Amino acid sequence: MLEVTDQDWQFIKKYLKVPYEGKRGPKGGEMGRTRVSDRLCFNRLLWMLQSNVPWRLYPFSNPSKATVHRRLQQWSKHGGLEKAFKAYVRRAHKTGKLSANTAFIDGSLVPAKKKASRREVIIEVLQLE
């Protein structure tokens, strides 16, 4: 199963912090169940992306698909996933692990530019240079 490495998680986790939106107890603390680890949710999300399984067939009981999906929505709403992705790609580019000459992006996510090469669009969108 695909899991993020300790080194990569240390880099990514700062982008995935979201403010607590639940109820507060009488002393101001969080109420309810203990929060499931962000790293576990992220690993389950990576597995879903890698295996291309629809949400309705999510195979894990811990954490539940509702928890992973809710965390995905929170990270998306607060911009954490996009920030983590861009920072991770910039780091890979700086260390020579990624080249804009060989990278690709799904064209449905990138606005079309007149007479712009794919490399120019990748560099602009990911702010590589």
N, C-alpha and C positions, 0 to 999 in steps of 0.2 A: 504494500500500500504506500502511496506517495505521502511523505511527511516532510515538513519544512525542517531544515537542519537547525541546530542550536544557534549557530552564527547568523543564519538568515533570519531566524525568529527575533533575535536581539535587534536586528536592523529594522524589521517590519513592524514589530509590535507598537512602537511609539506612534505610528500613523493610524492604528486601529482603536485607539482609546476613544470611547464615547461617553458623554456625561450620563450619569444615572438619571433615568426618567421615571422610576417607579415611586411607590409610596415610601414615606419616611416614618420611622418609628418615633416614639415619644422623646427619645434622646437624639433624634436627628439621623440615626443610622438607617441603613437599607433594611427593608422588611422583606419577608418571603424566603424562598429557597436560596441556598448558596449558589452563586453565579457559576455557570459552567465555564471552564477555561477558554479564553479566546483562542489559544493555540490549538486546542482540540477542535473547536468549531472551524478554524481556518484549515486544519488538516482534512477534516471531513469535506469542506468545500472544495479543496484541491482534488480530493478523490472524486467528487461529483463531476468536476470539470474534466478530469483526465479520463474517466470511464464513460462520460457522455450518457449517464443514466438520468431519466426524467425524475423529478422530485417525487412523483407518486410511487416510485420504486426504490426510494431511499432505504438501504438495507440495515442501517445501524439503529440500535435502541438507545445508545448513549453517545452523544446527546441526541435528542429526538430531532426529526427533520424540522419540526416547528421551531426549535431553538436555533438550529443552524440557519434556517431561512430568515428568522427574525434578526439574527446577528448580521447576516448578509445585508438585509435592508437597512439596519442601523449604520453599518460601515459605508454603505452607498450614500445614504442620506447625508451623512456628515463629511463625505468626500474622502474618507480614510482609504478606501480601496484604490481610488484613482491616484491619490498622493503616494501610497505605498508602491503601486505599480510604476509610476513615473520615476520615483527615487531609486527603485531597484534597477530599472532599465538604465538610468543615468550612471549608477554605480557599475553596472556590468559593462557599459560602454567605456567608462574611464579606465577600467582595469583590463580592457582588451578582450573581454569575454563576449562582447556583442559588437557587431559592425552594422552600421546603417546600410551598407551595401548588400548585406545578406539577410537583414530582418524583413519581416512582412507584417502587415496589419490588415485586418478585415476591412475592406473598403466601405462597408456599410456603416462603420463607426467614424470614418474620417470624411470631412466635407471635401468635395471635389474642388480642385484648384485648376484653373485654366493653364494648360501647358506646363504644369509642375510635374516633375518626375516623382516616382514613388519614394526615392531616397530623400528628396526635398521635403515631401509631406511628412515622412517619418521623423526627420530631424526637427521640423517645425512643431509637430504635435508633441513629441517627447522632449523637446528642448535639449537636444544633445549637444549642440554647439553654440 
